[in-house]
Each structure stands twice: as structure tokens, then as C-alpha cells.
Amino acid sequence: MDINRVREQLKIDEGVVYEVYRDHLGYPTFGIGHLITKSDPEYGFPVGTTISEERVNAAFEEDIRVTLGECCKLYGFRWSDFPSEVQEILVNMMFNLGRPRLSKFKNMNAALDKGDWVTAAAEGRDSRWYYQVGNRAERLMTRLENVQERDISVHDNESIGRCSWGD
């Protein structure tokens, strides 16, 4: 999986904001959709507080590490067998939905287990998420239904798409 490609996709889907703002649910956020928690140094900062590019990047790196871990937990040993394109799509969905909600995509996940990308895409479209997210969801499902091969591309950091079970 090409983590830089995932980053660029998430920048488009989540946006990149170099200040504290309130997301659509009213939660304090910054960067590439980083929800501010009590453990963040920005906790309690007022809306409009400037956040450095370095901090935005650091928060994204931590968020993507957590997201990959959640993908490994949800898909288990199967995760590393998915083609890079499928991994990138699922990382995007996990980043957006979180594991509790993505785990509820039972029919989609069953089709993924079988390597049936077309059915998985159809099941992804048959969800409330699809209608709530709109263009992002359609783009991801179109990519999923067009996955042609079970080739796992190896990039500079081949461990990115792999689960580390010792963690």
C-alpha cells in the first residue's frame, strides 16, 4: 500500500486545516480530520488557534498508525492478502467510519473475504454511509469494483500493508 497516496486521498476527503475548528458534529478538530482528545497538547485551545504543519503531520502519522491497526483488528490475517488498492480503500473508510461502524458492513466484509470486489462495492453502496458521504463513497466503491488482480504492490515501506501481530 502506498501511504503517500492514502495521505493525498485523505487530504482531499477530509481537508487539511492548520487551525483548530469544529467539525460537522461540533468537535474540536485540526489537520487532516484529527479529532482533538484530552491527550493532545491542543486540548482546550480555542477555535482559530493556528496549528503548525509539523504538528498536523505528526497527528496524521499517529492517526494513520491507529487506522492501520484498526484495519488489522477488523480483517485479521486476511488484511495482508488484500491487494494494495483494496487496502487503500479500506484505510480511507476506516479513517472516516472507525472500526465499530465499518465492522457493521457484514455483507461487504463477507464479499471482501471472498475477493469479490464487485459485490463488496455493491454492498458498500447499500449503506447509510454511502448516502451520507456522497462523492467520496462513490469514488471508493468505483475503485473497489474495478480492482482487477490480487497483486499486492510493494512500495518503499512494505510493512505498511502488513499487520504486526506482536503489538
C-alpha positions in Angstrom: 0.0 0.0 0.0 1.3 3.5 -0.9 0.8 5.5 2.3 1.6 8.8 0.4 -1.3 8.1 -2.0 -3.6 7.4 1.0 -2.4 10.7 2.6 -3.3 12.6 -0.6 -6.7 10.9 -0.8 -7.5 11.8 2.8 -6.3 15.4 2.3 -9.0 15.6 -0.4 -11.7 13.8 1.5 -11.0 15.3 5.0 -9.4 18.5 4.0 -6.3 20.0 5.7 -6.8 22.8 8.2 -3.9 24.5 10.0 -6.0 25.7 12.9 -8.5 24.4 15.4 -12.0 24.2 14.1 -15.3 22.5 14.9 -16.2 19.5 12.7 -19.7 18.9 11.4 -20.6 17.4 14.8 -19.1 20.3 16.7 -16.0 18.5 18.0 -12.7 20.4 18.1 -10.5 19.2 15.2 -7.4 20.2 13.2 -5.2 19.0 10.4 -6.4 16.1 8.3 -9.5 15.3 10.3 -7.7 14.9 13.6 -10.2 14.9 16.4 -8.6 16.6 19.4 -8.7 14.5 22.6 -7.6 15.1 26.2 -4.2 13.6 25.5 -3.5 16.1 22.7 -1.5 19.3 23.6 -4.1 21.2 21.7 -6.9 20.1 24.1 -8.8 23.2 25.2 -7.3 25.5 22.6 -9.9 27.9 21.2 -11.3 27.6 17.7 -9.0 29.5 15.3 -5.7 28.7 17.1 -3.0 28.1 14.5 -1.5 24.6 14.3 1.9 24.1 12.7 2.4 22.0 9.6 4.8 19.8 11.6 2.1 19.1 14.3 -0.5 18.5 11.6 1.8 15.9 10.0 2.6 14.3 13.4 -1.1 14.0 14.2 -1.8 12.4 10.8 1.1 9.9 11.3 -0.4 8.8 14.6 -3.9 8.7 13.2 -2.9 6.6 10.2 -1.0 4.2 12.5 -4.1 3.8 14.6 -6.2 3.4 11.5 -3.9 0.7 10.1 -4.1 -1.1 13.5 -7.9 -1.0 13.4 -7.9 -2.5 9.9 -5.6 -5.3 11.2 -8.0 -5.9 14.1 -11.1 -6.0 11.9 -9.7 -8.0 9.0 -7.2 -10.1 10.8 -4.8 -12.3 8.8 -6.8 -11.5 5.7 -5.7 -7.9 5.7 -2.2 -8.6 4.3 -3.8 -10.7 1.5 -5.9 -7.8 0.2 -4.5 -6.1 -2.9 -2.9 -2.7 -2.2 -5.9 -0.9 -3.9 -8.3 -2.7 -1.6 -6.2 -1.8 1.5 -6.1 1.9 0.5 -9.9 1.9 0.1 -10.5 0.3 3.4 -8.0 2.6 5.2 -9.9 5.5 3.8 -13.2 4.0 5.0 -11.8 3.1 8.4 -10.4 6.7 8.8 -13.9 8.0 8.1 -16.0 5.5 9.9 -13.9 3.9 12.6 -13.9 0.1 13.4 -17.2 -0.1 15.2 -19.1 1.2 12.2 -17.1 -0.4 9.5 -17.5 -3.8 11.2 -21.2 -3.5 10.7 -20.8 -3.7 6.9 -21.3 -7.5 7.2 -22.2 -8.3 3.6 -19.4 -6.1 2.2 -16.9 -7.7 4.5 -18.1 -11.2 3.6 -17.6 -10.3 -0.1 -14.1 -8.9 0.7 -13.3 -12.2 2.4 -14.1 -13.9 -0.9 -12.2 -11.5 -3.0 -15.4 -10.5 -4.7 -14.7 -6.8 -5.2 -17.8 -6.1 -7.3 -20.2 -7.5 -4.7 -18.3 -5.7 -1.9 -18.7 -2.4 -3.8 -22.4 -3.1 -4.3 -22.8 -3.8 -0.6 -20.9 -0.6 0.3 -23.3 1.3 -1.9 -26.2 -0.3 0.0 -25.5 1.6 3.2 -26.4 4.8 5.0 -22.8 5.8 4.9 -22.9 5.8 1.1 -25.7 8.3 1.0 -24.3 10.4 3.8 -20.8 10.7 2.4 -21.8 11.0 -1.3 -18.9 11.6 -3.8 -16.2 10.1 -1.5 -18.2 6.9 -1.1 -18.9 6.6 -4.8 -15.3 7.2 -5.8 -14.2 4.5 -3.3 -16.8 2.0 -4.4 -16.0 2.6 -8.1 -12.3 1.9 -7.3 -13.3 -1.2 -5.4 -15.4 -2.7 -8.2 -12.5 -2.1 -10.6 -9.9 -4.0 -8.7 -8.6 -6.4 -11.3 -5.9 -8.5 -9.7 -4.8 -9.9 -6.4 -1.4 -8.4 -6.7 0.0 -6.8 -3.5 2.2 -3.9 -4.6 5.4 -3.5 -2.6 6.5 0.1 -2.0 9.3 1.7 -0.1 7.9 0.5 3.2 6.5 -2.9 2.5 5.3 -3.3 6.1 2.7 -0.6 5.8 0.1 -3.0 4.4 1.1 -5.8 6.9 -0.2 -6.5 10.4 2.3 -6.7 13.2 0.8 -9.3 15.5 3.4 -8.7 18.2 2.0 -5.3 19.0 
